[in-house]
């Protein structure tokens, strides 16, 4: 830092304060943010002993690769000409492809173990944060008809509430942990704690190299790659609905439960023609 010029020191201060942000910037954006010329931005990189700005940015991004991947894909795709209909159609095709890859990669043994674990569990706790928190709520909705106690811990209390609830976990309980790119460390940490407490851990994630996989006794994988986003919630939701359907199929009381549910919601449903009196 001491050997840098005044403008380069100002740029260095900005990099140290915002390393992730700078790793996503083009040289034009970086120069504009630091109020210097593009040539000065290039000289800054060379002053750090690098050939130029691309090499500086690559070094800065080291360790951020997975988090930056969707940003880079979006940067690339925005440079291509496409109509709104083109993008929507491509997105739907990606989901279709993800579903097919998920189906082809299913393990019959893991599927049977997952359903059996849900039905045999004394209590079921579901953890997932960020976008996976919404998925946790939908999974809780799908399983609640067939289990005595299912609780989603992705509530307004956040991670501290989930940790507090999991402190009372016991052998015989099931923890279903949901994590997709970008993986949240909180989910992995709580899954590890659940496993240490001798609970069964079922992971819903994207691939065997997911950081959640080593913590789990059972894994179900949803192929979730998207071109413009970090992952596909559609594929994850499809896996959740498929698991819920398999649990309903093997539950001994599913028909009775379905009949009681239909009867309870009947007053709120629309039947036949509606007349305006």
C-alpha positions in Angstrom: 0.0 0.0 0.0 2.8 2.4 0.9 4.4 2.1 -2.6 1.1 2.9 -4.4 0.2 6.3 -5.8 -2.6 8.3 -4.2 -5.2 7.2 -6.8 -4.1 3.6 -6.5 -4.3 3.7 -2.7 -7.9 5.0 -3.0 -8.6 2.1 -5.4 -7.0 -0.4 -3.0 -9.1 0.9 -0.1 -12.2 0.3 -2.2 -11.2 -3.2 -3.1 -10.5 -4.1 0.6 -13.8 -2.7 1.6 -15.8 -4.4 -1.2 -13.9 -7.5 -2.5 -16.9 -9.5 -3.6 -18.5 -6.5 -5.4 -15.2 -5.7 -7.3 -14.9 -9.3 -8.3 -18.2 -8.9 -10.2 -17.2 -5.6 -11.9 -15.9 -5.1 -15.4 -13.0 -2.7 -15.7 -15.3 0.1 -16.9 -17.5 -0.3 -13.8 -14.5 -0.5 -11.5 -13.0 2.6 -13.0 -16.2 4.5 -12.8 -16.8 3.5 -9.2 -13.4 4.7 -8.2 -13.6 7.8 -10.4 -10.5 7.0 -12.4 -9.8 6.2 -16.1 -9.7 2.7 -17.5 -6.0 3.1 -18.1 -5.5 3.9 -14.4 -7.4 0.8 -13.5 -5.1 -1.3 -15.7 -2.1 0.4 -14.2 -3.4 -0.4 -10.7 -3.5 -4.1 -11.6 0.1 -3.9 -12.9 1.2 -2.1 -9.8 0.0 -5.2 -7.8 2.3 -7.4 -10.0 -0.4 -8.7 -12.4 -0.4 -8.5 -16.2 -3.7 -6.6 -16.3 -7.2 -6.1 -14.9 -8.6 -9.5 -16.1 -5.9 -11.3 -14.1 -6.5 -9.0 -11.1 -10.2 -9.8 -11.2 -9.6 -13.5 -11.5 -7.3 -13.5 -8.4 -9.9 -11.4 -6.5 -12.6 -13.9 -7.4 -10.6 -16.9 -6.1 -12.7 -18.6 -3.4 -15.9 -16.8 -4.7 -16.2 -19.0 -7.8 -19.4 -20.8 -6.9 -21.1 -17.7 -5.6 -20.1 -15.7 -8.6 -21.1 -18.3 -11.2 -24.7 -17.1 -11.7 -23.4 -13.5 -11.9 -21.0 -14.5 -14.7 -23.7 -16.5 -16.5 -26.1 -13.5 -16.4 -23.3 -11.2 -17.6 -22.8 -13.5 -20.6 -26.4 -14.0 -21.4 -27.2 -10.3 -21.3 -24.8 -9.8 -24.1 -27.0 -12.0 -26.4 -30.0 -10.7 -28.3 -33.2 -12.4 -27.1 -36.9 -11.5 -26.8 -38.9 -11.9 -23.5 -40.6 -14.9 -25.1 -37.2 -16.5 -25.9 -36.0 -16.1 -22.3 -39.3 -17.5 -20.9 -39.2 -20.5 -23.3 -35.6 -21.2 -22.5 -36.3 -21.1 -18.8 -39.1 -23.6 -19.1 -36.9 -25.8 -21.2 -34.2 -25.7 -18.5 -36.8 -26.8 -15.9 -37.9 -29.6 -18.2 -34.3 -30.8 -18.6 -33.7 -30.6 -14.8 -36.8 -32.7 -14.1 -35.6 -35.4 -16.6 -32.1 -35.4 -15.2 -33.5 -35.7 -11.6 -35.7 -38.6 -12.7 -32.9 -40.4 -14.4 -30.6 -40.1 -11.3 -33.1 -41.3 -8.7 -31.9 -44.0 -6.4 -34.7 -46.5 -5.7 -33.0 -47.5 -2.4 -32.7 -43.8 -1.2 -36.3 -43.1 -2.2 -37.6 -46.1 -0.2 -35.4 -45.1 2.8 -36.6 -41.5 2.6 -40.3 -42.4 2.6 -39.8 -45.0 5.4 -37.9 -42.4 7.5 -40.8 -39.9 7.2 -43.5 -42.5 8.1 -41.5 -44.1 11.0 -40.3 -40.8 12.6 -41.6 -39.8 16.0 -41.3 -36.2 15.0 -40.2 -34.5 11.7 -38.3 -31.2 11.7 -37.6 -29.3 8.5 -34.8 -26.8 8.1 -34.0 -24.6 5.2 -33.2 -20.9 5.0 -33.2 -18.3 2.2 -35.3 -19.5 -0.7 -35.2 -23.0 0.8 -37.3 -21.6 3.7 -40.2 -21.3 1.3 -39.6 -24.9 0.1 -39.5 -26.0 3.8 -43.0 -24.6 4.3 -44.4 -26.4 1.2 -42.8 -29.7 2.4 -44.4 -29.3 5.8 -47.7 -28.8 4.1 -47.3 -31.9 2.0 -46.2 -34.2 4.9 -48.5 -32.9 7.7 -51.5 -35.0 6.6 -49.5 -38.2 7.0 -47.3 -37.6 10.1 -48.3 -37.0 13.7 -45.9 -34.0 14.1 -44.2 -32.1 11.3 -42.6 -28.7 12.0 -40.9 -26.3 9.6 -38.2 -24.4 11.5 -37.8 -21.8 8.7 -40.0 -19.3 10.6 -39.6 -15.6 11.5 -37.3 -16.5 14.4 -34.6 -17.4 11.9 -31.6 -19.6 12.6 -31.6 -19.0 16.3 -35.1 -20.3 16.7 -34.3 -23.4 14.6 -31.2 -24.1 16.8 -33.3 -23.7 19.9 -36.0 -26.1 18.6 -33.4 -28.6 17.5 -31.8 -28.6 21.0 -34.6 -30.9 22.1 -34.2 -33.4 19.3 -33.8 -37.1 20.2 -33.1 -40.4 18.5 -36.2 -41.4 16.6 -36.7 -37.9 15.2 -36.2 -37.0 11.6 -34.6 -33.8 10.4 -35.1 -32.9 6.7 -32.5 -30.4 5.6 -32.9 -28.4 2.3 -30.0 -26.7 0.7 -29.2 -25.8 -2.9 -26.7 -23.4 -4.4 -25.8 -21.0 -3.0 -25.6 -23.3 0.1 -26.2 -21.6 3.4 -23.8 -22.5 6.2 -26.5 -22.4 8.8 -28.4 -25.3 7.3 -25.2 -27.4 7.1 -24.3 -26.5 10.7 -27.8 -27.5 12.1 -27.8 -30.7 10.1 -24.5 -31.6 11.6 -25.9 -30.9 15.1 -28.9 -33.1 14.4 -26.7 -36.0 13.3 -24.6 -35.6 16.4 -27.8 -35.9 18.4 -28.5 -39.3 16.8 -31.5 -38.1 14.8 -31.9 -39.3 11.2 -31.0 -36.7 8.7 -32.6 -36.6 5.2 -31.0 -34.1 2.8 -32.7 -32.6 -0.2 -30.0 -31.0 -2.2 -28.5 -30.9 -5.8 -25.6 -33.3 -6.0 -23.3 -35.6 -3.9 -20.6 -32.9 -3.7 -23.1 -30.6 -1.8 -21.8 -29.7 1.6 -25.0 -31.0 3.1 -24.5 -34.6 1.7 -21.8 -35.7 4.2 -24.2 -34.8 7.1 -27.1 -36.9 5.8 -28.1 -40.5 6.4 -30.3 -40.3 3.3 -30.0 -38.0 0.2 -32.4 -37.1 -2.5 -31.0 -35.0 -5.3 -32.7 -32.5 -7.6 -30.7 -31.4 -10.6 -31.1 -27.6 -10.3 -28.8 -25.8 -12.7 -30.2 -22.6 -14.3 -28.5 -20.4 -16.8 -29.4 -17.0 -15.3 -29.9 -18.0 -11.6 -27.9 -19.8 -9.0 -30.4 -22.8 -9.0 -33.9 -23.9 -9.9 -36.5 -23.8 -7.2 -38.8 -25.5 -9.7 -36.7 -28.7 -9.6 -36.5 -28.6 -5.8 -40.2 -28.2 -5.5 -40.8 -31.0 -7.9 -38.7 -33.3 -5.7 -40.7 -32.1 -2.6 -44.0 -32.8 -4.3 -42.8 -36.2 -5.5 -41.6 -37.1 -1.9 -45.0 -36.0 -0.5 -46.8 -38.1 -3.1 -44.7 -41.2 -2.3 -45.4 -40.7 1.5 -49.1 -40.4 0.8 -49.0 -43.6 -1.3 -47.4 -45.7 1.4 -49.3 -44.1 4.4 -51.8 -46.6 5.8 -54.3 -43.8 6.5 -54.0 -41.7 3.4 -57.5 -42.3 2.1 -59.1 -41.5 5.4 -57.0 -38.4 5.8 -57.8 -37.2 2.3 -61.6 -37.7 2.9 -61.4 -35.8 6.2 -59.5 -33.0 4.6 -62.0 -32.7 1.7 -64.9 -32.6 4.2 -63.2 -29.9 6.3 -62.5 -27.5 3.4 -65.8 -28.1 1.6 -67.5 -25.0 3.0 -64.8 -22.8 1.3 -64.9 -24.4 -2.1 -67.0 -23.3 -5.1 -69.6 -25.9 -6.2 -71.4 -25.8 -9.6 -72.9 -22.5 -10.9 -72.5 -19.4 -8.8 -75.5 -17.1 -8.8 -75.5 -13.5 -8.0 -78.6 -12.8 -5.9 
